[in-house]
Amino acid sequence: MRFLVTIDASDIGAGLPPEQIGQVAAQMVVPSLEQLAQWEQEGKIHGGGYAGARVSVFVIDADSPEEVDQLLASLPYFPIVKAEVKPLITIGALLERARAIEPGIQERAR
Protein backbone atom coordinates (compact mmCIF):
# COMPACT_ATOMS: atom_id res chain seq x y z
CA MET A 1 0.00 0.00 0.00
CA ARG A 2 1.02 3.56 -0.49
CA PHE A 3 0.48 6.40 1.95
CA LEU A 4 0.94 10.14 1.54
CA VAL A 5 2.84 11.50 4.53
CA THR A 6 3.23 15.15 5.45
CA ILE A 7 5.55 16.06 8.30
CA ASP A 8 5.32 19.65 9.49
CA ALA A 9 8.36 20.66 11.53
CA SER A 10 7.68 24.40 11.40
CA ASP A 11 7.01 24.65 15.15
CA ILE A 12 10.31 23.02 16.19
CA GLY A 13 12.20 25.43 18.36
CA ALA A 14 9.33 27.82 18.96
CA GLY A 15 9.92 29.49 22.29
CA LEU A 16 13.25 27.76 22.94
CA PRO A 17 16.46 29.65 23.69
CA PRO A 18 18.94 29.56 20.78
CA GLU A 19 21.31 27.12 22.54
CA GLN A 20 18.51 24.57 22.89
CA ILE A 21 17.47 24.91 19.25
CA GLY A 22 20.94 23.75 18.25
CA GLN A 23 20.63 20.72 20.52
CA VAL A 24 17.22 19.82 19.12
CA ALA A 25 18.56 20.09 15.58
CA ALA A 26 21.60 17.95 16.35
CA GLN A 27 19.80 15.30 18.41
CA MET A 28 16.44 15.06 16.67
CA VAL A 29 16.14 16.88 13.34
CA VAL A 30 19.34 15.84 11.59
CA PRO A 31 19.08 12.16 12.64
CA SER A 32 15.46 12.08 11.46
CA LEU A 33 16.38 13.55 8.08
CA GLU A 34 19.25 11.06 7.82
CA GLN A 35 16.78 8.23 8.38
CA LEU A 36 14.40 9.64 5.77
CA ALA A 37 17.31 9.95 3.32
CA GLN A 38 18.20 6.31 3.96
CA TRP A 39 14.60 5.22 3.31
CA GLU A 40 14.68 7.27 0.12
CA GLN A 41 17.88 5.53 -1.02
CA GLU A 42 16.27 2.16 -0.22
CA GLY A 43 13.24 3.09 -2.35
CA LYS A 44 10.85 2.94 0.62
CA ILE A 45 9.83 6.60 0.28
CA HIS A 46 9.57 8.99 -2.66
CA GLY A 47 9.26 12.72 -2.24
CA GLY A 48 11.02 15.58 -0.58
CA GLY A 49 10.36 18.86 1.15
CA TYR A 50 8.68 22.09 0.23
CA ALA A 51 11.23 24.63 -0.95
CA GLY A 52 11.84 27.26 1.70
CA ALA A 53 9.71 25.51 4.32
CA ARG A 54 10.23 23.01 7.12
CA VAL A 55 7.74 20.50 5.73
CA SER A 56 8.46 17.08 4.26
CA VAL A 57 6.03 15.39 1.91
CA PHE A 58 6.52 11.89 0.61
CA VAL A 59 4.83 8.70 -0.45
CA ILE A 60 5.79 5.70 1.63
CA ASP A 61 5.34 2.06 0.66
CA ALA A 62 4.14 -0.06 3.59
CA ASP A 63 2.07 -3.15 4.22
CA SER A 64 -0.33 -1.46 6.65
CA PRO A 65 -1.16 1.78 8.46
CA GLU A 66 0.39 0.23 11.55
CA GLU A 67 3.71 -0.18 9.73
CA VAL A 68 3.62 3.47 8.69
CA ASP A 69 2.90 4.45 12.27
CA GLN A 70 5.82 2.37 13.56
CA LEU A 71 8.21 3.79 10.96
CA LEU A 72 7.23 7.39 11.65
CA ALA A 73 7.31 6.87 15.43
CA SER A 74 10.89 5.60 15.07
CA LEU A 75 12.04 9.01 13.83
CA PRO A 76 13.77 10.94 16.63
CA TYR A 77 11.78 14.11 15.95
CA PHE A 78 8.40 12.36 15.83
CA PRO A 79 7.31 13.64 19.29
CA ILE A 80 7.83 17.27 18.28
CA VAL A 81 6.47 17.37 14.71
CA LYS A 82 2.99 17.16 13.23
CA ALA A 83 2.51 14.15 10.97
CA GLU A 84 -0.43 13.53 8.68
CA VAL A 85 -0.89 10.20 6.89
CA LYS A 86 -3.39 9.52 4.11
CA PRO A 87 -3.85 6.12 2.45
CA LEU A 88 -3.73 6.26 -1.33
CA ILE A 89 -5.58 4.18 -3.87
CA THR A 90 -4.25 3.43 -7.33
CA ILE A 91 -5.16 5.37 -10.45
CA GLY A 92 -6.66 2.10 -11.71
CA ALA A 93 -9.04 2.09 -8.74
CA LEU A 94 -9.96 5.71 -9.45
CA LEU A 95 -10.70 4.76 -13.06
CA GLU A 96 -12.91 1.86 -11.96
CA ARG A 97 -14.83 4.17 -9.64
CA ALA A 98 -15.28 6.77 -12.38
CA ARG A 99 -16.56 4.13 -14.79
CA ALA A 100 -18.95 2.77 -12.17
CA ILE A 101 -20.56 6.14 -11.42
CA GLU A 102 -20.51 7.46 -15.00
CA PRO A 103 -23.92 5.98 -16.01
CA GLY A 104 -25.61 7.53 -12.97
CA ILE A 105 -24.09 10.92 -13.68
CA GLN A 106 -25.21 10.79 -17.31
CA GLU A 107 -28.71 9.73 -16.24
CA ARG A 108 -29.01 12.67 -13.83
CA ALA A 109 -27.83 15.07 -16.54
CA ARG A 110 -30.81 14.21 -18.76
C-alpha positions in Angstrom: 0.0 0.0 0.0 1.0 3.6 -0.5 0.5 6.4 1.9 0.9 10.1 1.5 2.8 11.5 4.5 3.2 15.2 5.5 5.6 16.1 8.3 5.3 19.7 9.5 8.4 20.7 11.5 7.7 24.4 11.4 7.0 24.6 15.2 10.3 23.0 16.2 12.2 25.4 18.4 9.3 27.8 19.0 9.9 29.5 22.3 13.2 27.8 22.9 16.5 29.6 23.7 18.9 29.6 20.8 21.3 27.1 22.5 18.5 24.6 22.9 17.5 24.9 19.2 20.9 23.8 18.2 20.6 20.7 20.5 17.2 19.8 19.1 18.6 20.1 15.6 21.6 17.9 16.3 19.8 15.3 18.4 16.4 15.1 16.7 16.1 16.9 13.3 19.3 15.8 11.6 19.1 12.2 12.6 15.5 12.1 11.5 16.4 13.5 8.1 19.3 11.1 7.8 16.8 8.2 8.4 14.4 9.6 5.8 17.3 10.0 3.3 18.2 6.3 4.0 14.6 5.2 3.3 14.7 7.3 0.1 17.9 5.5 -1.0 16.3 2.2 -0.2 13.2 3.1 -2.4 10.8 2.9 0.6 9.8 6.6 0.3 9.6 9.0 -2.7 9.3 12.7 -2.2 11.0 15.6 -0.6 10.4 18.9 1.2 8.7 22.1 0.2 11.2 24.6 -1.0 11.8 27.3 1.7 9.7 25.5 4.3 10.2 23.0 7.1 7.7 20.5 5.7 8.5 17.1 4.3 6.0 15.4 1.9 6.5 11.9 0.6 4.8 8.7 -0.4 5.8 5.7 1.6 5.3 2.1 0.7 4.1 -0.1 3.6 2.1 -3.2 4.2 -0.3 -1.5 6.6 -1.2 1.8 8.5 0.4 0.2 11.6 3.7 -0.2 9.7 3.6 3.5 8.7 2.9 4.5 12.3 5.8 2.4 13.6 8.2 3.8 11.0 7.2 7.4 11.7 7.3 6.9 15.4 10.9 5.6 15.1 12.0 9.0 13.8 13.8 10.9 16.6 11.8 14.1 15.9 8.4 12.4 15.8 7.3 13.6 19.3 7.8 17.3 18.3 6.5 17.4 14.7 3.0 17.2 13.2 2.5 14.2 11.0 -0.4 13.5 8.7 -0.9 10.2 6.9 -3.4 9.5 4.1 -3.8 6.1 2.5 -3.7 6.3 -1.3 -5.6 4.2 -3.9 -4.2 3.4 -7.3 -5.2 5.4 -10.4 -6.7 2.1 -11.7 -9.0 2.1 -8.7 -10.0 5.7 -9.4 -10.7 4.8 -13.1 -12.9 1.9 -12.0 -14.8 4.2 -9.6 -15.3 6.8 -12.4 -16.6 4.1 -14.8 -19.0 2.8 -12.2 -20.6 6.1 -11.4 -20.5 7.5 -15.0 -23.9 6.0 -16.0 -25.6 7.5 -13.0 -24.1 10.9 -13.7 -25.2 10.8 -17.3 -28.7 9.7 -16.2 -29.0 12.7 -13.8 -27.8 15.1 -16.5 -30.8 14.2 -18.8 
